[in-house]
Amino acid sequence: MCLKTRRMKCWTGRPRSAGSSPWPVKRALGYKPPLDPDADALMNPFWSQIARELSPYVPGEQPRIANLVKLNTNESPFGPSPLALEAMRAAAADTLRLYPDPEATELRDVLAAHHGVKPEQVFVGNGSDEVLAHAFVALLKQPKPLLFPDVTYSFYPVWAQLFGLICETVPLDGGMRVRVEDYRREAGSIVIANPNAPTGVALPRAEIAQLLEDHPNIPVLIDEAYVDFGGESAVPLIADHRNRLVVQTMSKSRALAGLRVGYALGDAGLIDALRRVKDSFNSYPLGRVAQAGATASVRDEAYFRESCATVAAGRDAMTRELIRLGFVVLPSSANFVFASHPARGGSEFAAALREHAVLVRHFNKPRTAPYLRITVGTEDDARRLIAAAADILGNE
């Protein structure tokens, strides 16, 4: 974990590309081996010391291969709301010569109405990653350490390193669950993903409320990227907790990953801090097309509810099939599952699935090495995944 006396030695959760399949197979699936950042740092004399020391986040692969079952980046298997697509087409007009509304007023208004808060309690940004990064600077950087789980979203330690935060990781329990009582320790701030990633395990709202009661005088951020698939949002707790910030995204449940829209909800004082950082970095984070599409998506409540329910049903069906094949699957409230199999290690299984043109994600760290993170896809994606897994297990 991160220590006060050492600069950012905590787990970064950086995923290695799945396993040990031969390079020809990897290349056939569009995989490109990453450049060695340490070698680049040694070769390039123009890098700053910060750039040399960073351990950057590694996003999931985005190969352009036909007939690939892509279950590695938690994207929606369905398209965006038809109303959102129509609004974006309408926004792609001559008015693109003009700067967008820097405050995204209309979008903030509809988000406020959707969540039952005031517009001044809403902040929007270029994806939830940008919103979270602003929060690390504006709120979470405190004299005492930032706490987050030892297995969680792997961008957290990257931002901590980049912005010079002191941080400590808090181990998940043996069932890969967050225990709020483990956070009853000295802290300057806390960030928890709920449901957690990559585990998919969720905390009930009552436990988040207890966490807030335990820490009334420090900022507590709950990252709800996956909450719409079965978790309990902590947004209703905002009214009684001035230290509480909720961050959500439109990339998952609203199928707008390619648009890059995220937002935060909280006390107006917290939102003002985020705005101050934004206006010291990029005053126009959301373009006209993004604001139009996101606004229309929030207004299309029926499509949103239907797509979330369909994904949740697909997750439950996929879980049953994986269990039938002998997998151990953690209880998920997200649009993915975290599963292991006693017959194969995670890296080995991921590599074998890759050879069947099925791409999942593997995080090669001690606590996560046995597991695969598998995104919920279409019914056909699920059939091909299960068929590939059955074939792999049958060929032992």
C-alpha positions, 0 to 999 in steps of 0.5 A: 500500500501507499506509505507516507515514507515512500512515493506511490508503491501501492497496487496500480491494478495495471492489467497485463494482456491476457496470458501466454498465448503465442504472439501470432495469435495475439497479432491475429486478434489485433494485439500490439505489445506495449512499449516499455515505458522505462526504456522510453524514459531512459531514451528521451531526455525531454521528459519531466521527472513526473513523467519518468516516475508515472505508472500510467493506467492501461485501458482495455484493448480495442482491437478492430477484428470482425467476429470478435466477442469483445467482453473486456471493457464493460461497454453496453451491448446495446446502442444509445437511446434513439432520442440521443442519436437523433439529438446528436445528429441535429447538433452536428450543424453549423453551430459547431463553429461556436463554443459550447456552453461551458456550464452545460446548463441544460444537461445539469438541469435535467440531471438535477431533475432526474436525481432530485437535487438542485442544478448547483449540486451537479458538475459535468465533465469529459467522462467520469475519469475527468470528474474523478481526476478533478475531485482528487485535486479539489477534494481528496488531496488532504494532509492525511492519507486518502483511503481506498480498497486494495482491489479497486479501480486501477486509476485511483493510484495513478491519480494519487501518484500524478497529483502527489496524494498520500494514500493507503489501501485497505484490504478487501475481506476474504470474499472480496467485499469492502468492510466499512469498519476497516475504514475506522482509522485516520484518514484525510479522505476516502474513495470507494467504487460501489459497486466495486470494480473489478469485483462487481460486489456492491455495498448496500446504502445503509453501509455507505451511510455508516461510512459517512457517519464514521467520517463526518469531517472528511470528503467521502467520494462514492464512484457509482459507475455501475450502480444502475445495474443493481446497486443502491445509489448513495445520492439520497444521502447527499442532503444530510452529508455535506462531505459526500460526493457521488460520481456517475458516468453515461458510458455504461448504463446509457451506452455513451462510452464513445461520447465521454460524459460523466458527472458528480452530485454533491453539496454545492460547496463541493461542486464549486471546488470541482468547478474551480479546478475545471476552469483552471484546466479546461473550461469547455470539457463537453462539446455541443454534440456531447451535451445534446446527446447526454441531455436527450439520453437522460430524458429517455427514461423508458429506454434507460430502464429497459436496457439496464434491466436487460443487461442485469438479466443477461448477467444473471443468465451468464452467471448461471451458465458459468456456475454450471461449468464449475466457475466460482462467480462473485455476486455482481451488481454491475454489467460484468462478473468476476469469475474464477475456475479451479481447473485453470488460472486466470491468465491461462484461461484468458489466453485460451479464450483469446484463441477462441476469439473471445476477449475478456480482461485479466488483472495479473496481481496476486489477489486478482490473478485467479479471476477473469472479468467478463462483461455482459454482452448480447445473447449471442456473445454469451452463447459463444463465451460459454461454448468456448469455455466448455470447449476449453474445459473439455479439452483438458 
